[in-house]
Amino acid sequence: MTTESSPNPFQSARILLKELQEKFPVFGDFQPLAIGIDKQLIAQNPEVSRKALRTALGIHTNSLRYLKGMEKATVRFNLDGSHADEVTDVHRTHATTTLKERFKKNAEQRKAQRQAEESQRKLEEAERLRAEKLNQLAEKFSRKS
């Protein structure tokens, strides 16, 4: 597993998460994790950086697949795949709310991007027309000389 001496904390968290997903089916299958799973991981791998582990768990539990699974889940799982505690309505609601907010934010970003592209296109068209008119005027006055 990844140790304290890793270069970039975010990068080492990503590497650690990949290792966790390969080693533990509950991570690879994006199943709801037992509360306190970090303590189980530290017990099995004491050399793991706590900071990298917290970051990796944050990335994992905020992922789209994990949140979608949490919306419908009823049971949380330990590292070995055994049942832990129940998924509460509060946690299911939190997952649903987080997903809705994320989808709304993404839709707003796409809309803003489309509007920016449309504005840029209109600006370029206006500039093209202006240049065309200037050329027409230049031609008109250059013929009279």
C-alpha positions in Angstrom: 0.0 0.0 0.0 1.0 3.6 -0.4 3.1 5.1 2.4 3.7 8.5 3.9 6.6 9.4 1.6 4.4 9.7 -1.5 5.0 12.9 -3.6 1.6 14.5 -4.2 -1.1 13.8 -1.5 -4.0 13.8 -4.1 -2.0 11.6 -6.5 -1.1 9.2 -3.7 -4.8 9.1 -2.6 -5.8 8.2 -6.2 -3.2 5.4 -6.3 -4.3 4.2 -2.8 -8.0 4.2 -3.9 -7.1 2.2 -7.0 -5.3 -0.3 -4.7 -8.3 -0.5 -2.4 -10.6 -1.1 -5.3 -8.4 -4.0 -6.5 -7.9 -5.5 -3.1 -11.4 -5.2 -1.5 -14.6 -6.0 -3.5 -16.6 -3.6 -1.4 -14.6 -0.7 -2.9 -14.4 -2.2 -6.4 -18.2 -2.8 -6.4 -18.9 0.6 -4.9 -20.9 -0.9 -2.0 -21.9 1.3 0.9 -19.0 1.2 3.3 -19.3 0.6 7.1 -19.0 3.7 9.2 -15.5 3.6 10.6 -14.0 1.6 7.7 -11.0 3.8 7.9 -10.1 2.2 11.3 -10.4 -1.3 9.6 -8.1 -0.2 6.9 -5.5 1.3 9.3 -5.6 -1.8 11.4 -4.8 -4.0 8.3 -2.4 -1.5 6.8 -0.7 0.6 9.5 1.8 2.0 7.0 -0.9 3.8 5.1 -0.9 7.6 5.3 -4.0 8.7 7.2 -4.2 11.9 5.1 -4.0 9.9 1.8 -6.6 7.4 3.2 -9.0 10.2 4.2 -8.6 11.8 0.7 -9.1 8.4 -1.0 -12.2 7.7 1.0 -13.5 11.2 0.2 -13.0 10.6 -3.5 -14.6 7.2 -3.3 -17.7 8.2 -1.3 -18.3 11.3 -3.4 -18.1 9.4 -6.6 -21.2 9.1 -8.8 -21.3 5.3 -8.6 -21.0 5.3 -4.8 -23.7 7.9 -4.3 -26.1 6.1 -6.8 -25.6 2.9 -4.8 -26.2 4.7 -1.5 -29.6 6.0 -2.8 -31.1 2.5 -2.8 -28.9 0.7 -0.3 -30.2 -0.8 2.9 -27.0 -2.3 4.4 -23.4 -1.1 4.8 -20.4 -3.5 4.4 -17.1 -4.2 6.2 -13.9 -4.8 4.3 -14.5 -8.5 4.2 -17.9 -8.1 2.6 -19.8 -8.9 5.8 -22.9 -6.8 6.7 -22.2 -3.9 9.1 -24.9 -1.5 10.1 -28.0 -0.3 8.2 -28.0 2.6 5.8 -30.2 5.2 7.4 -32.8 7.3 5.6 -30.7 10.3 6.4 -27.7 8.9 4.5 -29.9 7.8 1.5 -31.5 11.3 1.4 -28.0 12.9 1.6 -26.9 10.8 -1.4 -30.0 11.8 -3.4 -29.6 15.4 -2.5 -25.9 15.4 -3.4 -26.6 13.8 -6.8 -29.4 16.2 -7.6 -27.2 19.2 -6.7 -24.3 17.8 -8.8 -26.6 17.2 -11.8 -28.1 20.7 -11.4 -24.6 22.2 -11.2 -23.4 20.3 -14.2 -26.5 21.3 -16.2 -25.9 25.0 -15.3 -22.2 24.7 -16.3 -23.2 23.2 -19.7 -25.8 25.9 -20.2 -23.3 28.6 -19.3 -20.8 27.0 -21.7 -23.3 26.9 -24.5 -24.2 30.6 -23.9 -20.5 31.6 -23.9 -20.0 29.7 -27.2 -23.1 31.4 -28.7 -21.9 34.8 -27.6 -18.5 34.1 -29.0 -20.0 33.0 -32.3 -22.2 36.1 -32.5 -19.2 38.3 -31.7 -17.1 36.6 -34.5 -20.0 37.0 -36.9 -20.4 40.7 -36.1 -16.6 41.2 -36.5 -16.7 39.3 -39.9 -19.6 41.6 -41.1 -17.8 44.7 -39.9 -14.6 43.6 -41.8 -16.7 42.9 -44.9 -18.3 46.3 -44.8 -14.9 48.0 -44.3 -13.6 46.1 -47.3 -16.6 47.2 -49.4 -16.1 50.8 -48.4 -12.4 50.6 -49.2 -13.1 49.1 -52.6 -15.8 51.8 -53.3 -13.5 54.7 -52.5 -10.4 53.2 -54.1 -12.2 52.9 -57.5 -13.0 56.6 -57.5 -9.4 57.7 -57.4 
